[in-house]
Amino acid sequence: MIDKLIVIKEYKLFINRYYKFIINLDNTYKSIKDIIIKNIYSILSDIYYCNLLEVNKRKNYQRKIIVNIKMLDFYFNQLYLYKVITRDHYNNISSNLVIILKLIYGWMK
């Protein structure tokens, strides 16, 4: 299936870049790992669903997507604070999430 929406393309790139890393997290952080994996796919399904809605009904789902992406950033920040990931790795993940957030904010207008 060809995705024409840039937000979907960028988000899929994000998943492809970091999924292997997330799966390989130590089992000590299994709860955060499970939450991240659940949220990653939840956000993708929300983006697809939101794209099918009428323009006036999209706002609530777009806000939900924004909140979930910010929560993803929080979870990765927690991994950084626990010294599971390096600062550079966290900065790369966070900058990719910021790009996706900017695309969603542009989509809302």
N, C-alpha and C positions, 0 to 999 in steps of 0.2 A: 504494500500500500504506500502510495506516495503522499507525503505530508507537505501541504503547501504553507501551513502556518509556521512561521519562523520560530515561534516559542516552542513548538513541539520538536522541531529539528534541534534546537539548542539544548533542550532538556534531555532528549535522547542521547546527544553527545555527552552531556554531563553524566548520565547513567553509565554509558559505555566506558567513560574514562575512570570512574571511581567505584564501580560495582565490585570489581575484583578486589580492590583494596578493602572495601567494607566487609566482604565475605571473609577475608583473611584476618580480620581483627581477632585479638586474643579472646578466648571464651570468658575471661575475667570480666569483660565488658559486654557480655552477651545481651543484657537488657537494652543498652544503648544501641547495640548492633541491630537487634530485632526491631526496635522502634524506627531506626533510620531506614531499614529495608522496607518496612511497612509504609512509611511516609513517602518514600521515593515512588513506589508504585501507586499509591493513593493520589499523589500529585499528578502523575501522568494520566490517570483515569479521569481526574477532575478537569484537566486541560482538554482532553478529548470531549468530555461531556459538555463543558462550557462552550466549546466551539460549535456545538450543535444547537445551542439555545438561541432564542431570539435576542436581539441586541439589548432590549430593556431588561431582560431577565438574567443577563450575564454578570452584572455587577456583583451580586452576592457570591457567586462561585469564584469570580476573580479575586475578591477579597479573601475568600477561604484559601485559595491557592497561595496568595501572598503570605498569609499567616503561616501556612504549612512550610513554605520555603524559609521563612524567618526562623521557624522552629528547627528546621534542618541545620541552619547555620548555628543555632544555639547548641545542638547536639555535637556538631563538629568542634565547636568552641570548648565544650566540656571535655572532649577527647584531647584537645590541645592542653587544657589545664591539667588533665591527668597525665600529661606527657606521653600519651600514646602516639600522637602524631607531632611532627615538627611544626615550627612556626611557618616555615616556607610552604609546607604541605597545606596547612590550614589557610594560609593566605591565597593559595591557588584555588582551593575549593570555594572559599568565600568570594573571591573575585568572579568565579564562574556563576555563583548564585546571584551576585549583584547584576551581572549581565542579564540573567533570566528575569530578575525582578524588573529591570528597566524595560525589557520587552513586554512584560505583562502590564506595567503601567502605561506604556504606549498603546497597548491593545485596548485598554480601558477607555481611552479618549475617543 
